[in-house]
Amino acid sequence: MPRVLLIEDDPSVREGVELGLRRRGHEVRVAATGEAGLAALAEFRPDLMLLDLMLPGMNGVQVCRRVRERSQLPIIMLTARGDDFDVVIGLEAGADDYIVKPARTEVIEARICAVLRRIDSTGQGRTAIEVYGDLAIDRTGLNVTKSGRRLALAPSELKLLLHLSAAAEQVFSRQQLLEHVWEHSFHADARLVDACVARLRGKIEDEAGSPRYIQTLRGFGYRFGPL
């Protein structure tokens, strides 16, 4: 089972989430502050981080940015304010998903599994490595290079790119992307998609403001190409 690092300052939430995940077989390390959580990263080597947004001292957004400076560890934010502006900031900082507290253990575990689930690397009849201009997508190795330099993509960014590029020029609505990439079957928050697109463009495009690869069709959604 995945190893989970939980950074949460509320003792009742921390204990409840930890107990629920342990009962389901997860190995869990907990920390009450961002500083303690960052210190535990190297020793514990988690598969995923559950990160409270509103932490004392170093807040969740700052922790997320620190992690993204050196790692593409999957990050799910925990927030008590699902429609708050801070959620957008957290997603822009590199979080892969977020969960509004309080949440049942089965909901948390489902999100963990969705973020960690391996991607079906090659479609039927598709080549393993696809080249689009200076961008090369290796569907078997699950990595992407630009001008020969490997890009560090968070799980949600990689899943989004693989999904869009597998059907070049097809337009996907935000809801379709939420269902296929994030595996949210309900009407979820489109900010997940928009923030992920913005982060991905910042890594694969020459000019994020004039995207070559991931294009917006206003009122409809996003597509990959035409190139």
C-alpha positions in Angstrom: 0.0 0.0 0.0 1.2 3.6 -0.6 3.2 5.3 2.1 1.5 8.6 3.0 3.0 11.6 4.7 0.2 13.6 6.4 0.9 17.2 7.4 -2.0 18.5 9.4 -2.1 20.8 12.5 -5.6 19.9 13.8 -5.1 17.0 16.2 -8.6 15.5 15.7 -8.3 15.6 11.9 -4.7 14.3 12.0 -5.6 11.4 14.2 -8.8 10.5 12.3 -7.1 10.5 8.9 -4.1 8.6 10.2 -6.3 5.9 11.9 -8.5 5.5 8.9 -5.6 5.1 6.5 -3.7 2.7 8.8 -6.8 0.5 9.1 -6.8 0.3 5.3 -3.1 -0.9 5.3 -1.3 2.3 4.6 2.0 3.2 6.3 1.5 6.7 7.6 3.8 9.3 9.0 2.3 12.4 10.5 3.6 16.0 11.1 1.9 18.9 12.8 3.8 21.7 10.9 5.2 22.3 7.5 8.7 22.4 8.8 8.3 19.0 10.5 6.8 17.5 7.4 9.6 18.7 5.1 12.1 17.3 7.6 10.4 13.9 7.5 10.4 13.7 3.7 14.0 12.3 3.2 13.7 9.8 6.0 10.2 8.5 5.3 10.3 8.7 1.5 6.5 8.7 1.1 4.6 7.8 -2.1 2.2 10.7 -1.6 1.7 13.8 0.7 -1.6 14.9 2.2 -1.0 18.5 3.0 -3.2 20.8 5.0 -3.5 24.2 3.4 -3.8 26.3 6.5 -0.8 25.4 8.6 0.8 27.6 11.3 4.2 29.1 10.4 5.0 27.7 7.0 1.6 27.2 5.3 0.6 24.5 2.9 1.3 26.6 -0.2 4.8 27.3 0.9 5.4 23.7 1.7 4.1 22.7 -1.7 6.4 25.1 -3.4 9.4 23.8 -1.4 8.6 20.2 -2.4 8.2 21.1 -6.1 11.6 22.7 -6.1 13.2 19.3 -5.8 10.5 16.6 -6.2 7.5 15.6 -8.2 6.0 13.8 -5.2 2.2 13.6 -5.6 0.5 16.1 -3.4 -3.2 16.3 -2.3 -4.2 19.4 -0.4 -6.6 19.2 2.6 -8.7 22.3 3.0 -11.7 23.4 5.0 -12.6 26.1 2.5 -13.3 24.5 -0.9 -14.2 27.7 -2.7 -11.5 29.8 -1.2 -8.9 31.7 -3.3 -6.2 29.9 -1.4 -7.2 26.7 -3.2 -6.2 28.2 -6.5 -2.9 29.4 -5.1 -2.2 25.8 -3.8 -3.0 24.3 -7.2 -0.8 26.8 -9.0 2.0 25.9 -6.6 1.9 22.3 -7.8 -0.7 20.3 -5.9 -2.3 17.5 -7.9 -5.7 17.5 -6.3 -7.5 18.8 -3.2 -10.1 17.4 -0.7 -12.5 19.5 1.4 -12.5 18.6 5.1 -14.1 16.8 6.7 -13.9 13.8 4.3 -14.5 10.1 4.9 -11.5 7.8 4.7 -12.9 6.0 1.6 -13.0 9.4 -0.2 -9.4 10.2 0.8 -8.2 6.7 -0.2 -10.0 6.9 -3.6 -8.3 10.2 -4.3 -4.9 8.8 -3.3 -5.4 5.8 -5.6 -6.5 8.0 -8.5 -3.4 10.2 -8.2 -1.1 7.2 -8.0 -2.7 4.9 -10.5 -0.4 4.2 -13.3 -1.3 5.4 -16.7 -2.1 3.1 -19.6 1.1 4.0 -21.4 0.3 3.1 -25.0 -3.0 3.2 -26.9 -3.8 0.4 -29.3 -1.5 0.7 -32.3 0.4 3.7 -30.9 4.2 4.1 -30.9 5.9 4.3 -27.5 7.6 7.6 -28.3 5.9 10.4 -30.1 7.6 13.5 -31.3 5.8 16.9 -31.7 8.2 19.6 -32.7 10.8 19.8 -30.0 8.6 17.8 -27.6 9.0 14.1 -27.2 6.5 12.0 -25.2 7.6 8.5 -24.1 4.4 6.7 -23.2 6.2 3.5 -22.1 8.8 5.2 -19.8 6.2 7.9 -18.8 8.6 10.8 -19.3 8.6 13.9 -21.5 11.6 15.8 -23.0 11.8 19.2 -24.6 14.8 19.8 -26.9 16.4 16.7 -25.4 16.0 17.9 -21.8 13.8 15.8 -19.5 10.9 17.7 -17.9 9.9 17.2 -14.3 6.1 16.8 -14.5 3.9 16.3 -11.5 1.5 13.3 -11.9 -1.5 15.4 -12.8 0.5 17.3 -15.4 1.8 14.1 -17.0 -1.6 12.5 -17.1 -3.1 15.6 -18.6 -0.5 15.7 -21.4 -0.8 12.0 -22.2 -4.5 12.2 -22.4 -4.7 15.3 -24.6 -1.8 14.2 -26.9 -3.4 10.7 -27.4 -6.2 12.4 -29.3 -4.5 15.3 -30.9 -6.9 18.1 -32.1 -9.8 16.6 -30.2 -11.4 19.2 -27.9 -12.0 18.1 -24.3 -14.3 20.0 -21.9 -13.1 20.7 -18.4 -15.6 18.2 -17.1 -14.4 15.5 -19.5 -10.8 16.1 -18.3 -11.9 15.9 -14.7 -13.4 12.5 -15.4 -10.6 11.1 -17.4 -7.5 12.6 -15.8 -8.6 13.2 -12.2 -11.2 10.4 -12.2 -13.8 12.7 -10.6 -17.1 11.5 -11.9 -19.2 14.2 -10.3 -19.3 17.9 -11.3 -16.0 18.9 -9.7 -14.0 22.0 -9.6 -12.7 23.1 -13.0 -9.9 25.1 -11.3 -8.1 21.7 -11.0 -7.9 21.6 -14.8 -7.1 25.3 -15.4 -4.3 25.4 -12.8 -2.8 22.2 -14.2 -2.9 23.5 -17.8 -1.2 26.7 -16.6 1.6 24.7 -14.9 2.0 22.4 -17.8 2.2 25.2 -20.3 4.9 26.8 -18.2 7.0 23.7 -18.7 6.4 22.6 -22.3 5.6 25.8 -24.2 8.2 28.3 -25.5 5.8 31.1 -24.5 3.0 30.1 -22.1 1.0 33.1 -23.2 1.1 31.9 -26.9 0.7 28.1 -26.5 1.8 25.9 -29.4 0.8 22.5 -27.9 -2.1 23.0 -25.4 -4.6 25.3 -26.9 -7.8 26.9 -25.4 -11.0 26.9 -27.4 -13.1 29.4 -25.4 -16.4 28.1 -24.4 -15.4 24.5 -25.2 -12.2 23.4 -23.5 -8.7 22.4 -24.4 -7.0 20.4 -27.2 -3.5 19.3 -28.1 -2.4 20.9 -31.4 -2.6 21.6 -34.2 1.2 21.9 -34.3 
